[in-house]
Amino acid sequence: MKKVSEGSFWDHLEELRQRLFVVLGCLALFTVAAFAFSRPLMRFVLSACPGCSLQTLSPHEAITAHLKLALAAGAVASAPVALWHFWGFVSPGLYDSERRVMRWVFAVSVLLFASGVAFAWLVLLRPTLALFRSFETGPITGGWTLSNFVSFLGQFALVCGVSFELPLVVVALSVMGIVDPSALGRYRRHVVVGLLVLGAILPPNDPVTQVLLAAPLYVLFELSIVAARLMVRRRNAGEEVGV
């Protein structure tokens, strides 16, 4: 049964404004708190590249890098609040069955994203940095800056986290009838090539990261086909029962 939200367009707009105000307030609060602990946070981030000597090319670059790190930490810490208010805003207009599905979607998407970030940090990052360092020979000396290194780590983790959402996308497209799971199984070779191309396009665009990113994505692709087939069978069985 669908719960219809009462009120005019302006009422909903006011509700959205209030919820955005709370979310942005939490983001600001957590960012300030993270900035207070930015030094230990920075030491943890720099532990990903032991022995690296990072430079600052302007008087404000060091504090800017700390602010970037604090903002990223604040965004992560305030993400549950943002998801809670997003759910509170959209859930009144959903059917009960849709609410159950969306709860699973939220949970799985968060788990997949966290898995992608963990994979980036624990598996991909050090080989990638080592590859970059291996080309700094002869007259080429590495003069990485602190701000660029922090930005690179954030971009790297974000790309891997988003890439790990592939199974959720495949299952959603299959359930909506846009993609046929059996057809996906027949195009495995094309998918492998596509994942390698994707790994080459996404930063940092090097062969080691390309292969290391494409391998888990292919495993996730195979798992997504299995999950999509199960979901489609369940949907078809429900339709037959309804008939």
Number of C-alpha atoms within 10 A of each C-alpha: 8 13 11 11 13 10 8 9 9 9 11 14 11 12 13 16 12 13 19 15 12 15 22 16 13 19 23 17 15 21 25 17 15 22 21 13 13 21 14 12 17 15 10 11 15 18 11 15 15 8 8 14 12 16 16 16 12 8 8 9 16 16 15 14 21 22 18 19 24 25 20 17 21 21 20 15 17 20 15 13 18 20 13 12 18 15 15 13 15 11 19 15 15 16 14 14 10 14 17 11 11 15 13 12 14 13 10 15 20 15 14 22 21 19 16 24 22 15 19 23 17 12 14 21 18 15 14 20 15 11 15 13 13 9 11 12 9 6 6 8 10 15 12 14 16 21 21 15 17 18 13 14 17 15 15 19 21 16 18 26 23 15 22 24 21 19 25 19 15 23 25 17 15 22 21 11 11 10 15 18 22 13 10 16 14 10 10 14 10 11 17 16 12 13 20 21 15 16 25 19 12 17 15 18 14 15 14 16 24 22 17 18 25 23 16 15 24 18 11 20 25 16 15 21 21 16 18 25 18 15 16 18 13 13 13 13 12 11 10 9 8 7 6
